[in-house]
Amino acid sequence: MSALRSFDVTQAPGSGATVQVPQSFQPELDRTLLDGSPRVLEFPASAGAFTPNILSQILVPPTANRYILGGTSYLQFRIKVSASVVRSADLAAQMIYFTGGPTKSAASLIDRLTISAAGTTLVDINNYAIWHNIILSHAANQDYLLTSQIQENAFMAVSNVAAGTGAGTATPEATLDISLPLAVGLLNTTKAFPLWAFNGPLVINIYWASFERAVGIAPCVLSATDASSTSPSSFSGTFVGESLALRCSCVDVDPEYIMEQRRQMSGGKMLMYSFDQAMGLQTNAGSTSINFGINCSSLLAVFGAQLMAADAKPIATSPAEGAGSTFEGSWGYSANEANNIRVYRDGTQMTSFPLFLQQRDEAFPILQQALGILFSTSNNTICQKVRSGSNLSGDKGNFRLNSNISSVTKFNHLPIWSLGASRGGSVYQPAAVVWGMSARKCNDDSISNQGIYCQQLQFTMDAGQSQSGTHYLFYVFSSAVAIDGGGNCVVKR
């Protein structure tokens, strides 16, 4: 019953007479697990088929005594990618892949994701593919890389296109089954989500991206010495999804437990459900200073990444693994000579020193702190770091992780997380340069709002090799849903 409390009184008043007994001195209790019936359920979309630039909706109906277990929700669908590759002359073999960011995940298909209940918006993430790529790059370990390849078709090509001679058109197609975990705090907490408490369904809206923002093409490369940079004269196509559904583990608990909670709610108490929420902002790359009104009482962290216009192209010109200013279409997150990054919370700078000052490679630990994994041995970034001063911008072979590239279906992150003026890398080894700043006051599990009040967020950056691109920002804050006895809810930021 700890989630039930008065809406006006959020914490009980302190008392100097209270004696705290350490848990190690307390006797063990023989607790019995609440009776419940767990099942993995599928909730189909209102329309199972989808195409670029449309909206799909999934309704999860309320059930008398049902919870959704945290960390079990994912989208399941089959997608058919159809392309038209036009060549004006001889063309080397090509490779089609998901774009959206350096991980080449099927998350590139999603432009925006919203979740609402009882007419109230609980989650709204713009540029969802960017956020998903940040999490997959910097909050996952090496073992999860293989898992994401299986589930999301991450770090892998979608299909290959055979070489052709003379002018002509190839029309490759590929069909994939995708299981896409949702990088949404609402469905990934240790608390189970109380479906029973709402007076209407949980509504998940998925805004699909355009084909140009979701799918790309690059010449196949068999070795680092293959200098073929042939590109098709045009590349277009579409994707068609089917059987879209949300799958998650649900538990139907003892009705008497729900009846007791409803009894207390009818007496005026509110059911509280706390979670961390991310929201997206954006501004132009290069030198900039911009203010955002965010108005939240518990800011936890701020993250940012640059995607340059030359890197966000569907046709890649990268001939082999490597880095250089002439490569395009990598979809990597670039350093782009980022210099003197500062973030101000209501006029107070969040770090006493700027990040990326004069190309210094010192912002990585701050990012790890913001993610809460600075000293975690089970959950960490899959982006490697090299020592400063290494010659990484010369011969394209210097970037190779493998001495021989025997497969054209794999992608690797560059073995760097930041490198001066580096662009997004090559399509085969894109960069994943991300910065982050923590605003947590504590990490106590017993405290829901661990962040700090923030009404205005200011982002400032000096210089930039190129002004043509977008700097994506995300701020993460504590959020809570307060549900009354009638199933209505209000969100506290």
LOSE-474540 format. One record per residue (C-alpha): residue in three letters; x, y, z. Coordinates in Angstrom, 3 decimals, always signed. Layout:
N
ala; X; Y; Z
...
END
This chain:
493
met; +0.000; +0.000; +0.000
ser; +3.044; +2.289; +0.002
ala; +1.981; +3.831; -3.310
leu; -1.255; +5.102; -1.764
arg; -1.104; +8.416; +0.020
ser; -2.808; +11.733; +0.310
phe; -2.273; +13.897; -2.748
asp; -1.594; +16.952; -0.562
val; +0.707; +15.314; +1.973
thr; +3.582; +13.784; +0.020
gln; +5.745; +12.840; +3.015
ala; +4.925; +12.271; +6.653
pro; +6.233; +14.952; +9.015
gly; +9.483; +14.100; +10.791
ser; +9.627; +13.328; +14.499
gly; +12.644; +13.586; +16.730
ala; +11.257; +10.765; +18.903
thr; +11.433; +8.180; +16.124
val; +14.036; +5.463; +16.642
gln; +15.442; +3.863; +13.498
val; +16.347; +0.193; +13.862
pro; +18.950; -1.125; +11.383
gln; +17.603; -3.835; +9.130
ser; +20.375; -6.151; +10.251
phe; +18.871; -6.041; +13.781
gln; +15.344; -6.770; +12.615
pro; +13.929; -10.300; +12.580
glu; +13.248; -12.030; +9.298
leu; +9.643; -12.248; +8.169
asp; +8.264; -15.234; +6.319
arg; +6.496; -13.295; +3.610
thr; +4.223; -14.934; +1.085
leu; +4.260; -13.618; -2.464
leu; +1.023; -11.986; -3.552
asp; -1.022; -14.462; -5.527
gly; -1.125; -13.666; -9.237
ser; -1.420; -15.177; -12.683
pro; +1.421; -14.084; -15.042
arg; +1.043; -14.269; -18.812
val; +2.857; -12.812; -21.808
leu; +0.138; -11.000; -23.745
glu; -0.059; -9.425; -27.176
phe; -2.039; -6.265; -27.872
pro; -2.446; -5.776; -31.653
ala; -2.462; -2.313; -33.195
ser; -5.762; -0.871; -34.351
ala; -4.404; -1.338; -37.874
gly; -1.645; -3.924; -38.084
ala; -0.207; -2.563; -41.345
phe; +1.847; +0.627; -41.575
thr; +3.881; +2.602; -44.116
pro; +6.162; +5.679; -43.932
asn; +4.833; +8.938; -42.481
ile; +1.671; +7.534; -40.917
leu; +0.414; +7.026; -37.363
ser; -0.179; +3.628; -35.770
gln; -2.095; +3.217; -32.524
ile; -2.070; +0.408; -29.981
leu; -4.686; +0.223; -27.224
val; -3.967; -1.723; -24.039
pro; -7.356; -2.071; -22.309
pro; -7.728; -1.718; -18.534
thr; -8.415; -4.970; -16.725
ala; -9.918; -5.425; -13.285
asn; -6.715; -6.539; -11.520
arg; -3.879; -6.403; -14.081
tyr; -0.336; -5.011; -13.945
ile; +2.338; -4.719; -16.678
leu; +5.713; -5.854; -15.386
gly; +8.499; -3.317; -15.911
gly; +11.112; -4.067; -18.554
thr; +9.003; -6.537; -20.514
ser; +7.382; -4.378; -23.215
tyr; +8.433; -4.434; -26.851
leu; +6.967; -3.870; -30.305
gln; +6.617; -6.926; -32.516
phe; +6.120; -6.567; -36.260
arg; +7.188; -7.828; -39.656
ile; +8.526; -5.290; -42.119
lys; +9.175; -5.491; -45.840
val; +11.723; -3.032; -47.220
ser; +11.455; -2.409; -50.969
ala; +13.977; -0.208; -52.749
ser; +14.743; +1.113; -56.207
val; +18.456; +1.470; -56.960
val; +19.127; +3.328; -60.215
arg; +22.612; +3.143; -61.747
ser; +23.831; +5.306; -64.597
ala; +26.961; +3.189; -65.180
asp; +28.722; +0.172; -63.733
leu; +27.882; -0.121; -60.061
ala; +29.579; -2.189; -57.380
ala; +27.555; -4.356; -55.034
gln; +25.496; -2.323; -52.588
met; +24.164; -2.827; -49.073
ile; +20.861; -1.557; -47.621
tyr; +20.655; -0.767; -43.917
phe; +18.574; +1.038; -41.289
thr; +19.754; +4.586; -40.580
gly; +18.575; +6.872; -37.763
gly; +21.832; +6.687; -35.826
pro; +25.105; +4.809; -35.411
thr; +23.591; +1.509; -34.211
lys; +21.713; +0.832; -37.473
ser; +18.739; -0.295; -35.369
ala; +15.186; -0.690; -36.641
ala; +14.376; +2.108; -34.178
ser; +15.146; +4.382; -37.157
leu; +11.622; +3.572; -38.359
ile; +10.078; +5.540; -35.470
asp; +10.083; +9.337; -35.576
arg; +7.977; +10.014; -32.473
leu; +6.428; +7.947; -29.689
thr; +3.659; +8.981; -27.296
ile; +1.835; +7.116; -24.539
ser; -1.320; +8.389; -22.848
ala; -3.943; +7.152; -20.413
ala; -7.301; +8.568; -19.330
gly; -6.793; +11.399; -21.804
thr; -3.504; +12.459; -20.209
thr; -0.153; +12.277; -22.020
leu; +2.357; +10.296; -19.978
val; +5.217; +9.997; -22.519
asp; +6.108; +12.103; -25.562
ile; +9.529; +11.511; -27.162
asn; +10.348; +13.439; -30.325
asn; +13.245; +12.145; -32.439
tyr; +12.788; +8.753; -30.819
ala; +15.377; +7.070; -33.067
ile; +18.082; +9.471; -31.805
trp; +17.215; +8.743; -28.167
his; +17.104; +4.985; -28.793
asn; +20.541; +5.115; -30.427
ile; +22.009; +7.066; -27.493
ile; +20.730; +4.486; -25.014
leu; +21.805; +1.528; -27.147
ser; +25.280; +3.008; -27.658
his; +26.036; +4.237; -24.157
ala; +23.848; +2.292; -21.722
ala; +24.336; -1.235; -23.062
asn; +27.158; -3.710; -22.610
gln; +29.003; -5.784; -25.199
asp; +26.769; -8.803; -24.616
tyr; +23.650; -6.786; -25.396
leu; +25.149; -5.873; -28.764
leu; +24.492; -9.441; -29.916
thr; +21.018; -9.347; -28.408
ser; +20.134; -6.154; -30.260
gln; +21.370; -7.679; -33.514
ile; +18.859; -10.478; -33.072
gln; +15.959; -8.341; -31.864
glu; +16.315; -5.010; -33.646
asn; +18.513; -5.883; -36.625
ala; +21.044; -3.493; -35.084
phe; +24.656; -3.335; -36.338
met; +23.614; -5.383; -39.368
ala; +22.579; -4.767; -42.970
val; +19.009; -5.300; -44.118
ser; +19.899; -6.760; -47.518
asn; +22.520; -6.758; -50.294
val; +22.213; -5.592; -53.889
ala; +24.200; -7.391; -56.589
ala; +26.645; -5.468; -58.767
gly; +25.395; -4.321; -62.168
thr; +26.899; -3.205; -65.462
gly; +25.684; -0.271; -67.507
ala; +22.592; +1.784; -66.848
gly; +19.731; +0.020; -65.165
thr; +17.579; -0.360; -62.056
ala; +17.677; -2.931; -59.276
thr; +14.647; -3.501; -57.035
pro; +15.827; -5.374; -53.940
glu; +13.388; -6.465; -51.256
ala; +13.878; -7.853; -47.768
thr; +11.463; -9.022; -45.098
leu; +12.439; -8.940; -41.425
asp; +10.767; -9.872; -38.143
ile; +11.554; -7.153; -35.594
ser; +11.256; -7.202; -31.808
leu; +11.947; -3.629; -30.720
pro; +12.276; -2.982; -26.957
leu; +10.965; +0.450; -26.018
ala; +13.435; +2.894; -24.429
val; +10.650; +4.436; -22.362
gly; +10.935; +4.967; -18.613
leu; +7.207; +4.474; -18.043
leu; +7.464; +0.784; -18.987
asn; +10.935; +0.100; -17.587
thr; +10.724; +0.748; -13.858
thr; +10.978; -1.798; -11.050
lys; +7.351; -1.010; -10.226
ala; +4.619; -2.750; -12.184
phe; +2.313; -0.452; -14.152
pro; -1.277; -0.575; -12.723
leu; -3.529; -1.045; -15.737
trp; -6.496; -1.660; -13.442
ala; -6.403; +1.862; -11.995
phe; -7.347; +3.792; -15.166
asn; -10.796; +4.457; -16.559
gly; -9.632; +3.964; -20.141
pro; -7.019; +2.131; -22.195
leu; -3.299; +2.826; -22.343
val; -2.860; +4.434; -25.777
ile; +0.479; +4.054; -27.591
asn; +0.906; +6.239; -30.680
ile; +3.763; +5.502; -33.083
tyr; +4.609; +8.103; -35.715
trp; +6.588; +6.338; -38.441
ala; +9.514; +8.072; -40.126
ser; +9.948; +8.716; -43.825
phe; +11.807; +6.195; -45.973
glu; +14.651; +8.690; -46.491
arg; +15.177; +9.044; -42.726
ala; +14.897; +5.324; -42.000
val; +16.702; +3.410; -44.776
gly; +20.064; +3.974; -46.488
ile; +22.410; +2.384; -49.015
ala; +26.200; +2.035; -49.257
pro; +28.704; +0.215; -51.461
cys; +29.686; -3.208; -50.150
val; +33.268; -3.367; -48.923
leu; +35.204; -6.596; -48.646
ser; +38.483; -5.220; -47.298
ala; +40.059; -1.998; -46.110
thr; +41.943; -1.709; -49.400
asp; +38.757; -1.708; -51.458
ala; +38.589; +1.901; -52.590
ser; +35.440; +1.571; -54.666
ser; +33.287; +4.590; -53.916
thr; +30.667; +4.049; -56.592
ser; +27.216; +5.277; -55.593
pro; +23.853; +4.833; -57.308
ser; +22.478; +7.811; -59.197
ser; +19.277; +7.598; -57.148
phe; +17.874; +5.571; -54.277
ser; +14.223; +5.454; -53.256
gly; +11.669; +3.016; -51.936
thr; +9.257; +2.301; -49.125
phe; +8.679; +0.003; -46.205
val; +5.473; -1.821; -45.367
gly; +4.880; -3.230; -41.910
glu; +2.357; -5.797; -40.816
ser; +1.169; -7.547; -37.641
leu; +2.181; -4.617; -35.434
ala; +1.562; -5.350; -31.758
leu; +2.791; -4.613; -28.252
arg; +3.913; -7.634; -26.280
cys; +4.518; -7.551; -22.543
ser; +4.330; -9.649; -19.399
cys; +1.155; -9.003; -17.415
val; +0.112; -10.276; -13.994
asp; -3.481; -10.547; -12.780
val; -3.284; -10.309; -8.980
asp; -5.628; -11.287; -6.153
pro; -8.881; -9.268; -6.525
glu; -8.979; -8.652; -2.782
tyr; -5.728; -6.678; -3.023
ile; -7.217; -4.446; -5.722
met; -10.457; -4.028; -3.757
glu; -8.527; -2.801; -0.729
gln; -6.637; -0.241; -2.844
arg; -9.864; +0.956; -4.451
arg; -11.427; +1.323; -1.023
gln; -8.639; +3.653; +0.056
met; -8.772; +5.557; -3.240
ser; -12.524; +6.099; -2.822
gly; -11.684; +7.685; +0.516
gly; -9.636; +10.385; -1.203
lys; -6.173; +8.854; -1.500
met; -4.286; +8.865; -4.779
leu; -2.422; +5.954; -6.334
met; +1.058; +7.181; -7.272
tyr; +3.216; +5.657; -10.003
ser; +6.703; +7.160; -10.421
phe; +9.003; +6.881; -13.441
asp; +11.778; +8.739; -15.254
gln; +10.780; +10.460; -18.472
ala; +12.847; +11.762; -21.404
met; +11.798; +14.572; -23.727
gly; +13.562; +15.767; -26.874
leu; +14.666; +19.219; -27.995
gln; +16.789; +20.328; -30.916
thr; +18.759; +23.253; -32.301
asn; +21.177; +23.901; -35.147
ala; +24.684; +22.479; -34.945
gly; +27.657; +24.781; -34.644
ser; +27.949; +27.895; -32.514
thr; +24.638; +28.415; -30.745
ser; +22.961; +29.642; -27.584
ile; +19.340; +28.783; -26.948
asn; +16.866; +28.682; -24.049
phe; +14.197; +26.062; -23.437
gly; +11.382; +26.268; -20.913
ile; +11.010; +22.802; -19.397
asn; +9.321; +23.466; -16.027
cys; +10.032; +20.298; -14.065
ser; +10.599; +19.840; -10.339
ser; +13.120; +17.005; -10.568
leu; +15.605; +17.311; -13.457
leu; +17.855; +14.229; -13.534
ala; +20.152; +14.693; -16.542
val; +20.674; +16.411; -19.885
phe; +22.120; +14.669; -22.954
gly; +23.114; +15.833; -26.419
ala; +24.409; +14.543; -29.757
gln; +25.125; +16.074; -33.171
leu; +23.936; +14.588; -36.440
met; +25.433; +16.544; -39.327
ala; +23.539; +17.002; -42.581
ala; +26.261; +15.225; -44.579
asp; +26.008; +12.214; -42.269
ala; +22.206; +12.116; -42.371
lys; +21.995; +11.115; -46.029
pro; +20.398; +7.948; -47.417
ile; +23.238; +7.389; -49.936
ala; +26.602; +6.741; -48.277
thr; +29.859; +7.457; -50.094
ser; +32.130; +5.692; -47.612
pro; +34.258; +3.183; -49.547
ala; +35.717; +1.382; -46.533
glu; +36.080; +1.512; -42.790
gly; +37.583; +4.784; -41.740
ala; +37.002; +8.454; -41.042
gly; +37.350; +11.567; -43.123
ser; +35.536; +14.680; -44.208
thr; +34.548; +13.218; -47.578
phe; +32.492; +10.325; -46.215
glu; +28.745; +10.779; -46.133
gly; +25.749; +8.833; -44.929
ser; +27.332; +7.287; -41.828
trp; +24.492; +8.385; -39.484
gly; +27.094; +8.642; -36.734
tyr; +26.982; +11.238; -33.962
ser; +29.791; +13.692; -34.619
ala; +32.188; +15.745; -32.506
asn; +32.181; +18.398; -35.275
glu; +34.713; +20.539; -33.416
ala; +32.271; +20.918; -30.532
asn; +33.900; +23.408; -28.197
asn; +32.963; +24.861; -24.840
ile; +29.595; +23.149; -24.305
arg; +27.733; +24.642; -21.339
val; +24.308; +23.875; -19.950
tyr; +22.650; +26.251; -17.477
arg; +19.805; +25.318; -15.149
asp; +17.907; +28.485; -14.262
gly; +21.097; +30.496; -14.766
thr; +23.414; +28.111; -12.887
gln; +25.951; +26.186; -14.955
met; +25.517; +22.446; -14.409
thr; +29.272; +21.822; -14.517
ser; +31.890; +24.228; -13.208
phe; +33.892; +23.540; -16.369
pro; +32.789; +23.391; -20.028
leu; +32.779; +20.143; -21.969
phe; +34.932; +19.598; -25.099
leu; +37.024; +22.632; -24.196
gln; +39.556; +23.182; -27.022
gln; +39.029; +19.635; -28.300
arg; +39.958; +18.123; -24.942
asp; +38.770; +14.560; -24.522
glu; +37.437; +14.773; -20.969
ala; +33.636; +14.701; -21.117
phe; +33.249; +10.921; -21.166
pro; +33.172; +10.333; -17.355
ile; +30.527; +13.056; -17.035
leu; +28.377; +11.225; -19.559
gln; +28.776; +7.988; -17.607
gln; +27.780; +9.729; -14.384
ala; +24.665; +11.096; -16.056
leu; +23.746; +7.570; -17.108
gly; +24.476; +6.321; -13.605
ile; +26.965; +3.699; -14.760
leu; +30.381; +5.190; -13.999
phe; +31.371; +2.158; -11.936
ser; +28.984; -0.512; -13.142
thr; +30.470; -3.808; -14.293
ser; +27.239; -5.091; -15.805
asn; +25.951; -2.129; -17.785
asn; +28.227; +0.180; -19.753
thr; +28.845; +1.810; -23.094
ile; +29.800; -0.280; -26.121
cys; +31.753; +2.684; -27.538
gln; +35.477; +2.223; -27.030
lys; +37.948; +4.975; -26.310
val; +41.484; +5.346; -27.646
arg; +44.324; +7.346; -26.219
ser; +44.571; +10.922; -27.386
gly; +47.290; +11.588; -29.919
ser; +46.683; +8.388; -31.860
asn; +46.755; +8.778; -35.607
leu; +43.118; +8.158; -36.405
ser; +42.532; +10.562; -39.261
gly; +45.062; +9.334; -41.800
asp; +44.940; +6.033; -43.636
lys; +41.458; +4.554; -43.547
gly; +42.865; +1.245; -42.340
asn; +43.792; +2.759; -38.974
phe; +40.198; +2.566; -37.875
arg; +39.773; -1.113; -38.580
leu; +38.705; -3.226; -35.625
asn; +39.249; -6.410; -37.621
ser; +42.251; -7.200; -39.788
asn; +39.976; -8.572; -42.461
ile; +36.385; -7.717; -43.209
ser; +34.884; -10.998; -44.289
ser; +31.251; -9.983; -44.134
val; +29.374; -7.030; -45.572
thr; +26.490; -7.399; -43.136
lys; +28.155; -6.102; -39.954
phe; +28.693; -2.607; -38.593
asn; +30.992; -1.548; -35.762
his; +31.239; +1.600; -33.701
leu; +34.434; +3.582; -34.116
pro; +36.869; +2.792; -31.289
ile; +36.439; +6.356; -30.035
trp; +33.762; +8.251; -28.227
ser; +35.152; +11.695; -29.037
leu; +37.827; +12.899; -31.407
gly; +38.286; +16.597; -32.047
ala; +36.739; +17.493; -35.384
ser; +35.744; +13.961; -36.334
arg; +32.615; +13.635; -38.391
gly; +30.253; +10.727; -38.055
gly; +32.841; +8.198; -39.241
ser; +32.141; +5.835; -42.090
val; +28.960; +3.905; -42.682
tyr; +30.738; +0.749; -41.535
gln; +32.128; +2.321; -38.390
pro; +30.027; +5.322; -37.372
ala; +30.944; +7.428; -34.352
ala; +28.686; +7.795; -31.329
val; +29.882; +11.010; -29.690
val; +27.378; +11.873; -26.948
trp; +27.675; +14.227; -23.994
gly; +25.667; +14.194; -20.804
met; +25.390; +16.032; -17.480
ser; +23.839; +14.729; -14.277
ala; +21.517; +16.804; -12.081
arg; +20.790; +14.171; -9.420
lys; +20.836; +15.147; -5.764
cys; +20.933; +11.556; -4.555
asn; +20.535; +7.935; -5.638
asp; +18.340; +6.679; -2.796
asp; +15.855; +4.060; -3.955
ser; +13.338; +5.301; -1.370
ile; +13.166; +8.770; -2.953
ser; +11.186; +9.194; -6.145
asn; +12.278; +12.724; -7.037
gln; +16.076; +12.542; -6.983
gly; +16.704; +15.530; -9.244
ile; +16.525; +19.296; -8.870
tyr; +13.959; +21.921; -9.793
cys; +14.412; +23.482; -13.224
gln; +12.228; +25.948; -15.061
gln; +14.606; +27.170; -17.770
leu; +17.335; +25.218; -19.554
gln; +19.999; +27.061; -21.573
phe; +22.369; +25.319; -23.982
thr; +25.471; +27.108; -25.288
met; +28.199; +25.852; -27.640
asp; +31.054; +27.678; -29.388
ala; +32.540; +26.945; -32.813
gly; +31.827; +23.941; -35.000
gln; +33.441; +22.667; -38.168
ser; +30.135; +22.797; -39.988
gln; +26.913; +24.657; -39.275
ser; +24.843; +22.288; -41.421
gly; +23.305; +19.793; -39.067
thr; +21.234; +19.349; -35.933
his; +22.164; +19.188; -32.274
tyr; +19.665; +16.932; -30.513
leu; +19.128; +17.423; -26.796
phe; +17.196; +15.277; -24.332
tyr; +16.389; +16.087; -20.736
val; +15.393; +13.370; -18.289
phe; +13.265; +14.157; -15.262
ser; +11.294; +12.434; -12.516
ser; +7.634; +12.091; -13.299
ala; +4.682; +10.673; -11.391
val; +1.136; +9.757; -12.301
ala; -1.461; +10.391; -9.614
ile; -4.634; +8.329; -10.151
asp; -7.881; +8.942; -8.269
gly; -10.708; +6.587; -7.437
gly; -12.531; +7.382; -10.673
gly; -9.592; +6.302; -12.845
asn; -8.655; +9.855; -13.797
cys; -5.011; +10.875; -13.611
val; -2.714; +13.863; -13.534
val; +1.013; +13.911; -14.330
lys; +3.449; +15.606; -11.964
arg; +6.704; +16.680; -13.662
END
